[in-house]
């Protein structure tokens, strides 16, 4: 199990290769609102999740869309969009 932060709350989630971070939260019964539309380039970032930087290697690299929506500073601090981050 891994620890993540969602809406200022620490949560333990199961991980599965190929799953989105969003899927792992849903499996734990945590409903995550997600209105991201990478093709249109729009998002309110409601599915933003903070992941420990020391374990970032377990996820795919941040996408250009994540950098656009969250900004480089937040991404560098471990923030990811749950709909974009995949478990390796």
C-alpha positions as a Python dict, from the first residue, in 0.01 Angstrom:
ca = {
    (1, 'X'): (0, 0, 0),
    (2, 'X'): (112, 355, -70),
    (3, 'X'): (38, 687, 100),
    (4, 'X'): (-98, 980, -97),
    (5, 'X'): (-258, 1310, -4),
    (6, 'X'): (-596, 1401, -153),
    (7, 'X'): (-794, 1707, -43),
    (8, 'X'): (-565, 1760, 259),
    (9, 'X'): (-622, 1405, 381),
    (10, 'X'): (-365, 1125, 388),
    (11, 'X'): (-493, 808, 225),
    (12, 'X'): (-353, 454, 189),
    (13, 'X'): (-412, 299, -153),
    (14, 'X'): (-337, -28, -334),
    (15, 'X'): (-134, -8, -653),
    (16, 'X'): (-154, -211, -974),
    (17, 'X'): (70, -175, -1276),
    (18, 'X'): (-109, 12, -1555),
    (19, 'X'): (-373, 159, -1327),
    (20, 'X'): (-420, 531, -1297),
    (21, 'X'): (-369, 690, -958),
    (22, 'X'): (-737, 782, -988),
    (23, 'X'): (-832, 411, -1019),
    (24, 'X'): (-642, 327, -700),
    (25, 'X'): (-832, 595, -509),
    (26, 'X'): (-1165, 470, -648),
    (27, 'X'): (-1083, 115, -539),
    (28, 'X'): (-1050, 245, -182),
    (29, 'X'): (-1396, 402, -210),
    (30, 'X'): (-1268, 756, -252),
    (31, 'X'): (-1477, 938, -508),
    (32, 'X'): (-1260, 1174, -707),
    (33, 'X'): (-1412, 1439, -928),
    (34, 'X'): (-1225, 1464, -1255),
    (35, 'X'): (-1309, 1705, -1535),
    (36, 'X'): (-976, 1687, -1716),
    (37, 'X'): (-982, 1702, -2093),
    (38, 'X'): (-624, 1678, -2223),
    (39, 'X'): (-738, 1704, -2586),
    (40, 'X'): (-906, 2038, -2515),
    (41, 'X'): (-633, 2133, -2266),
    (42, 'X'): (-881, 2207, -1987),
    (43, 'X'): (-897, 2106, -1622),
    (44, 'X'): (-990, 2246, -1284),
    (45, 'X'): (-731, 2010, -1126),
    (46, 'X'): (-990, 1862, -890),
    (47, 'X'): (-820, 1524, -926),
    (48, 'X'): (-483, 1659, -806),
    (49, 'X'): (-308, 1420, -567),
    (50, 'X'): (17, 1474, -377),
    (51, 'X'): (252, 1180, -400),
    (52, 'X'): (577, 1139, -200),
    (53, 'X'): (866, 1254, -418),
    (54, 'X'): (1087, 974, -286),
    (55, 'X'): (852, 721, -448),
    (56, 'X'): (786, 910, -770),
    (57, 'X'): (975, 643, -964),
    (58, 'X'): (674, 413, -913),
    (59, 'X'): (464, 636, -1141),
    (60, 'X'): (502, 732, -1505),
    (61, 'X'): (669, 1067, -1569),
    (62, 'X'): (447, 1376, -1542),
    (63, 'X'): (278, 1467, -1869),
    (64, 'X'): (292, 1802, -2048),
    (65, 'X'): (-75, 1840, -1956),
    (66, 'X'): (9, 1805, -1585),
    (67, 'X'): (279, 2071, -1615),
    (68, 'X'): (31, 2300, -1791),
    (69, 'X'): (-251, 2249, -1538),
    (70, 'X'): (-56, 2223, -1211),
    (71, 'X'): (251, 2427, -1302),
    (72, 'X'): (614, 2317, -1275),
    (73, 'X'): (647, 2411, -906),
    (74, 'X'): (359, 2190, -792),
    (75, 'X'): (471, 1900, -1012),
    (76, 'X'): (823, 1926, -868),
    (77, 'X'): (672, 1911, -516),
    (78, 'X'): (504, 1577, -595),
    (79, 'X'): (159, 1687, -715),
    (80, 'X'): (7, 1480, -996),
    (81, 'X'): (-328, 1462, -1174),
    (82, 'X'): (-489, 1134, -1072),
    (83, 'X'): (-625, 1085, -1423),
    (84, 'X'): (-279, 1115, -1582),
    (85, 'X'): (-39, 934, -1347),
    (86, 'X'): (-4, 561, -1415),
    (87, 'X'): (159, 300, -1192),
    (88, 'X'): (459, 134, -1356),
}
